[in-house]
């Protein structure tokens, strides 16, 4: 492990790195724009949850949607609340793991997150096309859907180069717009109690079972740490992050549970559900106009999620370049917006290459890789409690060192289910689990090649200065 933590040219005590200077005030996010951005980084609304009902039925689906945030989201939100408030660094979770465990594990955290993003980010253009074809089947023909998905990648890359303020305000308005059709469903469904028992719906092709439904639920509740990478662009991060995390958890849970609970009252069969079916089901409840509203909301959801996550993931190569762990070109910023334009374009190219993979296969790989990176974040929480007990923590996970360790147990147990499932999904003639292990092992190889090429680092790392608590 000594080799793994070999220092690159960095300040004398790498464990005492602190946050980079604040950017200009006009680009910093306040509470509600951060909540909206977090909402899209994690959820994007009720879209993408349909297969949970198909696999588990209404009652168990609602139970899964209710328990998963308690066992998966809240522990993660508490962990992020503490580390984001104590260490509001550029690069977020990468910087926490690097500070706690050194360069090697910091590099692995970034590697796992970026490789997971390759599969995660391909999901949202896929959902965009799924909802678009509900309204315009013409896009199903030939490669038209692929070209639409590529357009989503390019458009969001350009918006992100325009800056963090553009992305956050876009997220806020998209959140309000896509929520409106589901508010209408919740209001109208009680007037159709048992009215849809014999409704004729489009035949589904979903093969998702209850375990698959749980994995999709976990995917719909994951990504809370993504907002941490923009910490230096948030107003008063020590206070804003914990509040934003807790508010966003509640909003996401409500946005998932209420629409399904309302539809359960109509008597619609659970087998009618599959990815993209909200549009047709909304038509049964409120007619053609509501169906169109849900389709448009689905487009906004997929676009908004992709757009917000471009902002998050692009800060990882930026932070690594600033630390000397990647070539300095990834640290180049657009002069006006201060956006890392080289990192955005490089990642967008990688995401575009995975647009053809199927939804279920993407989710399985995404959870496996994301889970490994999340494990390192929970370890960093406990290690920093042990190594730096006097570190100022405006928000603290309750229960002392025991609480900091115990809070990571429920999410890790849930990840065990993803490992079981990944052994049954196939990609390129091997199980998703085996493929995921190859990708994880590749991170070790890439680190040592990177270290061999530039033992002292690619550039002199930045000298970071503390961001004052507010």
C-alpha positions in Angstrom: 0.0 0.0 0.0 3.1 2.2 0.4 3.4 2.4 -3.4 -0.3 3.3 -3.7 0.0 6.4 -1.6 3.3 7.6 -3.1 3.2 11.4 -3.1 3.0 13.6 -6.1 4.3 17.1 -6.0 1.9 18.5 -3.4 2.0 20.5 -0.2 4.1 19.1 2.6 1.1 17.6 4.5 -1.5 16.3 2.0 -3.9 15.4 4.7 -4.3 19.1 5.5 -5.5 20.3 2.1 -8.4 22.6 2.3 -10.9 24.1 -0.1 -10.0 26.2 -3.2 -10.8 29.9 -3.2 -14.4 30.9 -3.9 -15.3 31.7 -7.4 -17.1 35.0 -8.1 -20.3 35.4 -6.3 -22.5 35.6 -9.5 -21.8 31.9 -10.4 -22.5 30.4 -6.9 -25.6 28.3 -6.2 -28.0 29.0 -3.3 -30.3 26.5 -1.6 -33.2 26.0 -4.1 -31.1 25.9 -7.2 -28.9 23.3 -5.5 -31.9 21.3 -4.5 -33.2 21.4 -8.1 -29.8 20.3 -9.4 -29.5 17.5 -6.8 -33.1 16.4 -7.7 -32.0 15.9 -11.3 -28.6 14.3 -10.4 -30.5 11.7 -8.3 -34.0 11.4 -9.7 -35.5 13.6 -12.4 -39.0 12.7 -11.3 -41.2 9.6 -11.4 -39.9 8.6 -14.8 -37.8 5.4 -14.9 -39.6 3.8 -12.0 -42.3 2.0 -13.9 -40.5 -1.4 -14.0 -40.5 -1.4 -10.1 -44.3 -1.8 -10.2 -44.1 -4.4 -13.0 -41.6 -6.5 -11.0 -43.0 -6.1 -7.5 -46.7 -5.2 -7.8 -48.1 -2.0 -6.3 -47.9 -2.8 -2.6 -44.4 -4.1 -2.5 -43.3 -1.4 -5.0 -44.5 1.3 -2.7 -42.9 -0.5 0.3 -39.6 -0.6 -1.6 -39.9 3.0 -2.6 -40.5 3.9 1.0 -37.8 1.8 2.6 -35.0 2.4 0.1 -34.5 6.1 1.0 -34.4 5.1 4.7 -31.7 2.4 4.1 -29.9 3.9 1.1 -30.6 7.6 0.6 -30.6 9.0 4.1 -27.3 7.4 5.2 -25.7 8.6 2.0 -27.2 12.1 2.5 -25.9 12.3 6.1 -22.4 11.2 5.0 -22.4 13.8 2.2 -23.8 16.5 4.6 -20.9 16.0 7.0 -18.1 15.7 4.4 -19.4 18.5 2.2 -19.8 20.9 5.1 -16.4 20.0 6.5 -14.5 19.8 3.2 -16.1 21.9 0.5 -13.5 21.0 -2.2 -13.5 21.1 -5.9 -14.1 17.5 -7.0 -16.1 16.6 -3.8 -16.0 12.9 -3.1 -12.7 12.4 -5.0 -11.1 15.0 -2.7 -12.5 13.5 0.5 -11.2 10.0 -0.3 -7.8 11.4 -1.4 -7.5 13.4 1.8 -8.5 10.4 4.0 -6.5 7.6 2.2 -4.0 9.1 -0.2 -3.5 9.5 -3.9 -4.1 5.9 -4.9 -7.6 5.6 -3.4 -8.4 9.1 -4.5 -7.6 8.1 -8.0 -9.7 4.9 -7.7 -12.7 6.9 -6.4 -12.5 9.2 -9.5 -11.9 6.3 -11.8 -14.9 4.3 -10.5 -17.2 7.4 -10.7 -16.1 8.3 -14.2 -16.4 4.8 -15.5 -19.8 4.4 -13.9 -20.8 7.7 -15.5 -20.1 6.1 -19.0 -23.0 3.7 -18.3 -25.1 6.0 -16.1 -25.1 8.9 -18.6 -26.1 6.6 -21.5 -29.4 5.9 -19.6 -30.8 9.4 -19.9 -30.7 9.9 -23.6 -32.2 6.4 -23.8 -35.1 7.5 -21.6 -35.4 10.7 -23.7 -35.9 8.6 -26.9 -38.2 6.2 -25.1 -40.6 9.0 -24.3 -40.2 10.8 -27.6 -41.2 7.6 -29.5 -44.4 7.4 -27.4 -45.5 10.6 -29.1 -43.7 10.2 -32.4 -43.2 6.5 -33.4 -41.4 7.7 -36.4 -38.2 8.0 -34.3 -38.1 4.3 -33.7 -37.2 3.6 -37.3 -33.6 3.0 -38.3 -31.0 5.0 -36.4 -33.2 8.1 -35.8 -33.4 7.4 -32.0 -29.6 7.2 -31.8 -29.3 10.6 -33.5 -31.8 12.1 -31.1 -29.8 10.7 -28.1 -26.6 12.2 -29.6 -28.3 15.6 -29.9 -29.1 15.4 -26.1 -25.4 14.8 -25.4 -24.3 17.7 -27.5 -26.9 20.2 -26.3 -26.2 19.5 -22.6 -22.4 19.8 -23.2 -22.9 23.2 -24.7 -25.2 24.3 -21.9 -22.6 23.3 -19.3 -19.9 25.1 -21.1 -22.1 28.2 -20.7 -21.7 27.8 -17.0 -23.1 26.5 -13.7 -25.7 29.2 -13.3 -27.3 28.3 -16.6 -27.5 24.6 -15.6 -28.9 25.3 -12.2 -31.6 27.7 -13.4 -32.5 25.3 -16.2 -32.9 22.5 -13.6 -35.2 24.6 -11.4 -37.6 25.4 -14.2 -37.5 21.9 -15.6 -38.4 20.6 -12.1 -41.5 22.8 -11.9 -42.6 21.9 -15.4 -42.2 18.1 -15.2 -43.9 17.9 -11.8 -47.1 19.4 -13.1 -48.5 16.3 -15.0 -47.9 14.1 -11.9 -49.7 16.5 -9.7 -52.6 16.2 -12.1 -52.4 12.4 -11.9 -52.5 12.4 -8.1 -55.5 14.8 -8.2 -57.5 13.0 -10.9 -56.8 9.3 -9.9 -59.2 9.3 -6.9 -62.1 10.1 -9.3 -61.3 6.8 -11.1 -61.3 4.4 -8.2 -61.4 0.8 -9.7 -62.3 2.3 -13.1 -59.2 0.9 -14.9 -59.5 -2.7 -13.7 -60.3 -3.9 -17.2 -58.4 -1.2 -19.1 -56.7 -2.4 -22.3 -53.1 -1.2 -22.4 -50.2 -1.7 -24.8 -48.6 -5.2 -24.3 -45.4 -4.9 -22.3 -42.0 -6.5 -23.0 -40.6 -6.0 -19.5 -39.0 -9.1 -17.9 -38.1 -7.3 -14.6 -38.7 -9.3 -11.4 -38.8 -8.1 -7.8 -35.0 -8.2 -7.4 -34.7 -6.3 -10.7 -37.3 -3.8 -9.4 -35.2 -3.3 -6.2 -32.1 -2.6 -8.3 -34.0 -0.1 -10.5 -35.3 1.5 -7.2 -31.7 1.8 -5.9 -30.7 3.4 -9.2 -33.5 5.9 -8.9 -32.4 6.8 -5.4 -28.6 7.0 -6.0 -26.3 9.9 -7.0 -26.5 12.1 -3.9 -22.8 12.6 -3.8 -22.8 14.0 -7.4 -23.7 17.5 -6.1 -20.5 17.5 -3.9 -18.2 18.0 -6.9 -19.4 21.6 -7.3 -18.8 22.7 -3.7 -16.7 25.7 -4.6 -19.6 27.0 -6.7 -22.1 26.8 -3.9 -23.1 29.7 -1.6 -22.2 29.0 2.0 -21.6 25.2 1.4 -21.1 24.4 5.1 -24.8 25.3 5.7 -26.3 24.8 2.3 -25.3 21.2 1.6 -26.8 19.5 4.6 -30.1 21.3 4.1 -30.2 20.7 0.4 -29.6 16.9 0.9 -32.4 16.4 3.4 -34.9 18.5 1.4 -34.1 16.7 -1.8 -34.5 13.2 -0.2 -38.0 14.2 0.9 -38.9 15.6 -2.5 -37.6 12.6 -4.4 -39.4 10.1 -2.2 -42.7 12.0 -2.4 -42.4 12.3 -6.2 -42.0 8.5 -6.5 -44.6 7.3 -4.0 -47.6 9.5 -4.5 -48.3 8.9 -8.2 -48.1 5.1 -7.8 -50.3 5.2 -4.7 -52.8 7.2 -6.7 -52.7 4.8 -9.6 -53.1 1.8 -7.3 -56.6 3.1 -6.5 -57.7 3.0 -10.1 -57.2 -0.8 -10.2 -54.9 -0.8 -13.2 -52.9 -4.1 -13.4 -49.3 -3.9 -12.3 -48.3 -5.8 -15.5 -49.3 -2.8 -17.6 -46.2 -1.0 -16.4 -42.8 -0.8 -18.1 -40.2 1.9 -18.9 -41.9 4.7 -20.7 -45.5 3.6 -19.9 -46.4 6.6 -17.8 -47.5 8.4 -21.0 -50.2 5.8 -22.0 -51.3 5.4 -18.4 -51.7 9.2 -18.0 -53.9 9.1 -21.1 -56.2 6.7 -19.3 -56.5 9.0 -16.3 -56.7 12.4 -17.9 -57.0 12.0 -21.7 -54.8 13.1 -24.6 -53.7 16.4 -23.1 -52.3 14.7 -19.9 -50.6 12.1 -22.0 -48.9 14.8 -24.0 -47.9 16.5 -20.7 -46.3 13.4 -19.3 -44.4 12.8 -22.6 -43.1 16.3 -22.5 -42.3 15.9 -18.8 -40.4 12.7 -19.6 -38.3 14.5 -22.2 -37.6 17.3 -19.7 -36.7 14.8 -17.0 -34.2 12.9 -19.1 -32.7 16.1 -20.5 -32.5 17.7 -17.0 -30.8 14.7 -15.5 -28.2 14.5 -18.2 -27.6 18.2 -18.0 -27.1 18.4 -14.2 -24.8 15.3 -14.2 -22.6 16.8 -16.9 -22.0 19.6 -14.4 -21.1 17.2 -11.7 -18.9 14.7 -13.5 -16.9 17.3 -15.4 -15.5 18.7 -12.1 -13.6 15.4 -11.4 -11.1 15.7 -14.3 -10.8 19.4 -13.4 -9.9 18.7 -9.8 -7.6 15.9 -10.7 -5.7 18.1 -13.2 -5.5 20.8 -10.5 -3.9 18.2 -8.2 -1.4 17.1 -10.8 -3.0 13.6 -11.2 -4.1 14.3 -14.8 -2.6 16.4 -17.6 -3.2 20.1 -17.2 -5.3 20.4 -20.3 -8.3 18.9 -18.3 -8.0 21.9 -16.0 -8.6 24.5 -18.8 -11.6 26.8 -18.1 -13.8 28.7 -20.4 -12.9 32.4 -19.8 -16.4 33.8 -19.2 -18.3 30.9 -17.5 -15.3 29.3 -15.8 -16.6 25.9 -17.0 -14.0 23.1 -17.6 -14.7 22.9 -21.3 -12.0 20.3 -22.2 -13.3 17.9 -19.5 -16.9 18.4 -20.6 -16.1 17.6 -24.3 -13.9 14.6 -23.4 -16.5 13.0 -21.2 -19.3 13.8 -23.7 -17.4 11.8 -26.3 -17.2 8.8 -24.0 -20.9 9.0 -23.1 -21.9 9.1 -26.7 -20.1 5.8 -27.4 -22.4 3.9 -25.0 -25.7 5.1 -26.4 -26.6 1.7 -27.9 -26.6 -0.4 -24.7 -30.0 -1.5 -23.2 -31.6 0.0 -20.1 -31.5 -2.9 -17.7 -27.9 -3.7 -18.6 -26.9 -0.1 -18.0 -28.5 0.0 -14.6 -26.8 -3.2 -13.4 -23.3 -2.0 -14.4 -24.0 1.5 -13.1 -25.0 0.3 -9.6 -22.1 -2.1 -9.3 -19.5 0.6 -10.1 -21.2 3.3 -8.3 -21.5 1.1 -5.2 -17.8 0.5 -5.1 -17.1 4.3 -5.2 -19.8 4.9 -2.5 -18.1 2.3 -0.3 -14.8 4.3 -0.5 -16.8 7.5 0.6 -18.2 5.8 3.7 -14.7 4.5 4.5 -13.4 8.1 4.1 -16.0 9.4 6.5 -14.9 6.9 9.2 -11.1 7.4 8.5 -11.4 11.2 8.8 -13.3 10.9 12.0 -10.4 8.8 13.4 -7.5 10.8 11.9 -8.9 14.3 12.1 -11.2 14.4 15.2 -10.7 18.1 15.5 -11.7 18.9 11.9 -14.5 21.5 12.0 -17.7 19.8 11.0 -20.7 22.2 10.8 -22.9 19.2 10.2 -22.0 15.9 11.9 -23.4 12.3 11.6 -24.8 11.5 15.1 -23.4 8.7 17.2 -19.7 9.5 17.3 -17.2 7.2 15.5 -19.6 4.3 15.9 -22.3 6.3 14.1 -19.9 7.2 11.3 -19.2 3.5 10.7 -22.7 2.1 11.3 -24.3 4.5 8.8 -22.6 2.8 5.9 -23.8 -0.7 6.7 -27.4 -0.6 5.3 -26.3 0.8 1.9 -23.6 -1.8 1.6 -26.0 -4.6 2.4 -28.3 -3.3 -0.4 -25.3 -3.3 -2.8 -25.0 -7.1 -2.1 -28.2 -7.5 -4.1 -26.6 -5.7 -7.1 -23.7 -8.2 -7.0 -26.1 -11.1 -7.0 -28.1 -9.6 -9.9 -25.0 -8.7 -12.0 -24.0 -12.4 -12.2 -27.2 -13.0 -14.3 -27.0 -10.0 -16.7 -24.8 -10.6 -19.8 -22.6 -8.1 -21.6 -20.2 -9.1 -24.4 -20.6 -12.8 -23.6 -19.7 -12.4 -19.9 -21.7 -11.6 -16.7 -22.1 -7.9 -15.8 -20.3 -8.8 -12.5 -17.2 -10.1 -14.3 -17.2 -7.1 -16.7 -17.6 -4.8 -13.7 -14.6 -6.4 -12.0 -12.5 -6.0 -15.1 -13.3 -2.3 -15.1 -12.5 -2.0 -11.4 -9.2 -3.8 -11.8 -8.4 -1.5 -14.8 -8.4 1.4 -12.4 -5.4 -0.1 -10.6 -3.6 -0.6 -13.8 -4.3 2.9 -15.1 -3.1 4.5 -11.8 0.3 2.7 -11.9 0.8 3.5 -15.6 -0.1 7.1 -14.9 2.3 7.1 -11.9 5.1 5.5 -13.9 4.8 8.1 -16.7 4.8 11.0 -14.3 6.0 10.0 -10.8 6.0 13.6 -9.6 2.6 14.5 -11.1 1.6 16.1 -14.4 1.7 19.6 -13.0 2.5 21.3 -9.7 -0.7 20.9 -7.7 -2.7 24.0 -6.6 -2.2 25.4 -3.1 -5.7 25.3 -1.7 -7.0 27.8 0.8 -9.8 27.5 3.3 -13.3 28.6 2.4 -14.7 30.5 5.4 -17.6 28.9 7.2 -20.8 30.8 7.2 
